[in-house]
Amino acid sequence: MKRHWLKALWIAASITTAGTALAEPTELTVYTAFETDDLKAYKQAFEAKYPDIRINWVRDSTGVIAAKLLAEKGNEHADAIWGLSVTDVEQLKKDGVIAPYTPAEAQKIPAKFKDSDQPPSWVGTNGYVAAIIYNTVEGKKKNIPQPTTWEDLIKPVYKGQIVMPDPASSGTGFLCLSGWIQAWGEAKAWAYMDKLNENISQYAHSGSAPAVQAGRGEAVVGIAFELRGARLLQDGAPITVTLPTDALGWDLNAVAVIKGSPHLADAQKLEDWATSEEAMKLYGKSRVVIAMPQYGAKLDGLPADETGRLLVQDFGWAAKNRERIIQEFEKRYGAKAQPKS
């Protein structure tokens, strides 16, 4: 009798063990506009903390991701956003795409880096800043001087020599345009853009492409975000990275849970980790603007006072006026937009 009882216990334990071994980890579909070279480190760190969850990245430019999420409303494919501009996330919040959630360490993050609603619809993780990327070799060859201000870029010497991100698809492109409007007012900003457009050869889909083109010498000047410029400089590209002291636009990468996610609890774990002190230290290995500022990096080629140069801007205003601004941009300058693939 005892042998039968032990055998039954062994069989039950074996079934339980086999079931555990065969259990597949939860797969979270996470939409992102983070740079491709960041994704591996973020995925590895999160999955080390939560080995029963796997991230499936879907990456594109921030405007493309936002449009995709709106198109999928009611038939959600994504569980979370991690690395999308706050101006886009604010609009998604208004459109009912986001499920509000207060992550575990939200109290450690200053108010300016998170949604003011309680519970917040989004929390910032790190930021990116507008920059002028200049190829020193091509500039010398073509006798084109290094620009140091936004105003420099409208001089005739730069005609056809500048690549800028398209605000319709790129968060970097939009933050530049929104920053100029908020700093100078609409009349002056559009007058500036009229002149800048004369010198633009193309509006690229992504915020990193103009930096890469400048780094390769395909353009003398790229308007891009500072992190990509700093990484190209570290890799030996013959460039300088300039952050103008006037009208320096910037944006936050946010994390948020998608309403209707079939893996809501695990998506909330993702937001917990992405806004944790552990994650902030990881962001701070390669980024200057961090939602816990004490962990921001000091990067070669970027000014030590970068965070002090940032424009004081209204993300809510930018989100509210985004569609109108982009429509005006496309009407005026859309002919130079990079063709859609």
N, C-alpha and C positions, 0 to 999 in steps of 0.2 A: 504493500500500500504506500509505504514511504517512497519507494522507487518511482511509482506512478506520479506521485505529487511532485517529486523533484524533476521528473521528465517534463511534466506540464509547465512547471515554472521556467525550465530552461527554454522550452519552445516559445513561451510568451516573451521571455527576455530577448530571444533571437529575433522574433518578429518586430519587437519594438526597436531593437538596434538596427535591423535592416531598414525599417521605415525611416529612421532618422538619417541613415547613411544615404538613402535614396532621395530624401527631401531636397528639392531644388531651392536655391536662394531666391528671394524675391527680386525681380528685375524692375528697377525704377527707370522710367524713361524721362530723361532730364534734358530740357531744351536750354541751349546756352549760346552765347556769343563770345565766351572766353577765347583767348588765343589757343590754337591747337597745341602749342608746346606747354601750356599750363594744364591741360586736361588729364594727362597721365598721372601727374603728382597729386592732383586733387582727388582723383578716383582711388588711387592706391591708399592715400591717407584715410579717406572715409571708409573704404572697405576693410581696412585694418581694424578700425573701430567697430564696424558692424559687418562681420564676416557673413552674416545671413542675408545681406542685401548686395545687389550688384547694380552699378550704374550703366545705363545704356545712353550714351550721349547722342543728341541730335544737334549739330552745330551749323550755324549760319550767321549772317550779319543780323544785328539787333532788330532792324526794321522788318526784315524778312521773317524772323522768328515771331515777332509781334503779330504780323499779318496772318501767319500760320495758326497761331493760337486763336485768333478771332474767327478764322474760317472753321476751326474745329470745335467751336463752342457748342455744347450739347452732344458732341460726339468726341469726347476728349481722348487724345492719344498720349498726352504728356501727364506726368505726375507732379512735376515741379519745374520751376525756372531757377537756374543758378548761373548768374552772369549775364544779366540783361539790363539795359540802361533804365534808370529810375523813370525817366520821362516816358518810356514805353510802358513800363510796369504800372505807372499811375493811370495811363489810359486803359490798360487792361483791368485795373481795379474798378474804374468807372463803368466798364462794360460787363462787369460781373464775372470775370474769368478767375479771379483770385479768391482763395479761401483764407480769411484772416487767421493768424496764429501768432502767439507770443512764444518765441524760442526760449530755451532754458537760461541763456546768459544775456538776454536782451537788455537787462538793467546795466550791463557793463558798457553798452554802446551809447555814445552821446546822441542826444535827441536829433541833431541835424543829419544823422546818418540812418534814420528810420522813419517810417510812416508815423504821423502824429495820432492816428486813430488807435483806439484800444478795443480789442487786440489789433496790432498792426497788420496791414495787408502785405507789407514787405519790410525787409531789413537790409541795409546796405552791407556789403562785405569789403569792397575796395573800390577805388576810383581810377579814372583815367583822364588825362589832361591834354588839351590841344597843344600842338608843337609845330615848329617849322624845321623840316629836315633838309639840309643843304649838302649837296655833293661837292666837296672841295676840289676834286680833280676836274670834274666837268665844268664847274664854275670858273676855274682858272683857265681851262682850255677855251671856253667861250667868252672869257672876259666879263663874266657876270658876277657881281659882288655878293658877299654873304648878306642876306637880309637879317635884320635883328628886330624889326617891328612889323605889325600887320600893315602899316602904311607903306613900308618898303615894297610890299608885294604888288602894289598897283603902279609901280614905276614902269615906264615903257621897256626898260632893259630886260624885264622878265616875260615879255610877250611870248606865249607859247611854251614856256619853260616850267610851268607849275601844274602839278596834279593834286586834286583835292577830292576827298570822299563825297559821294552823293548823299545829301541829307535824307533823301527818300528811303534809302536802304541802310545807311550807316549811322550809328549813334554818334560816332566821332564827327561826321559831317554835320549832323544836326546840332551837336553841342557847340561847334564853331559858330554856326549861323545864329543860334539862340543866344550865345554869349555876346556876339556883336550887337544884336538887337537890344538885349537887356542893358548893355553898357552904354550904348550910344543913342538909343532910340531908333524907331523903325525907319524914319526918313533918312538919317545918316547911314544906317546899316545897309539899306538897299542901294543907296547911292554908292557906297563902298563896294558892294557886291557887283554892281554894274561895271565898275572899273576893273575889279579883280577878274571878272569873267573874261575880259579881253585878254588876260594873260594866262588863262587856264587852257591846257590842251585837252584835258578830259576829267570828268567826275567819275571816280572809281566806286565800285560797289561796297568795298570794305574800308574800315578805318586804318588797316595796316598796309594795304596795297600801295598807297602813295609813298610811304616810308621805304618799302621794299624797292619800288621803282627808282627812288632817289638813291638808295644804297647801291643799286646795280648800275647807276649812271644812265638809266633810261629817261630820267627827268633830272633837271638841275635842282628843283625844289619840290618837296612833297609836304603837303599839310596833312598831318597824321596825329596819332596820339603818342605821348612821350615815351611810353614803355617800349614800344616796338623800335623806336629810334635808339633808345639806350641799349637794347639787345643787339641791334645791328652794329652799333659802335663797338660793343664788347666783342663781336665776331670779326672785327677788323675792317668794317666798311669805312670808306673815306668820307665821313659825314660829320657835320656838327648838328647838335640838337638845341634849338633856341625856344625858350618859353617867354613870349613877350610879357612885359609887366603890365600892359594895358589890355583890358577886355579878354582875360585868359579864361575861356570857357572850360568846363569840366563836367563830368557826370559820374554817377555811382553805378557800380554793378550791384544788382539786388538779387536776393533769393526770396522765393515765394512758393507756396503750395497751390496747385491748380484745383479749383473747385470741381468736384466730380471724379477726382483721382480714385481709382479702385484700390490703391495702396496708401490710403490717407495717413495711417499711423507711421508707416515707413517714410513717407514724404516729409512728415513732421520731424522725424529723426534726422533726415538730411538737413532740414533748416536748422535744427538744433546744432548740428556739427558745423555747418557752414558759417554760423555766427558765433562759434565758440572761441575761447582764447587760443586753443590749440590751432584752429584754422587760421586765426589772425596772424599767428607766428609764421605759419606757412606762407600766407600771402606776403608777409613782410620780408621774405627772402628775396623777392624780386620786384616789389611794388612800393611806391612812396606813399600814396594816399590810401590809408587803411582805416576801417571803421573803428578800430581801437588804435588811435594815432601813435601811441607809444611804440608800436611794433613796425612802423613804416621804415622802409629801407633808405639808405643813402646810396644813390647810384652814380657811378662815374659818368661824366658828361652831362649831368643834370644839375641845375643850380641848387645849392644847399637850402635856399629859402623857397623852394617850390611851393610848399603848402601855403606860405604867406602871400604868394602871388595870385592865388585862386580868386576868381571873381565871386563876389557875394551875389548869388543868383537864386531865383525862385523856381524850383523844379515843378511846383504845381502849375505855375503860369506857363512854363514851357510845355507841359503835358496838355494843358487846356488849349493852347494855341498851335500845337504841333501840326495838325492837319492843315490848318489855314496857311501856316508858314511854308510847309512843303509844297502845297498847291501853287503858291506864289513863286516859289523857287523854280518849280518845274515849268511853269508858264514862261518864265524869263530865260532860264538857262538849260532847260531839258535837252536841247539839241546836242549838247556836249556830254550827255550822260553815257557811260559805258554801256554798250548793247547788252541786253539780258541774254544769258546763255540758255 
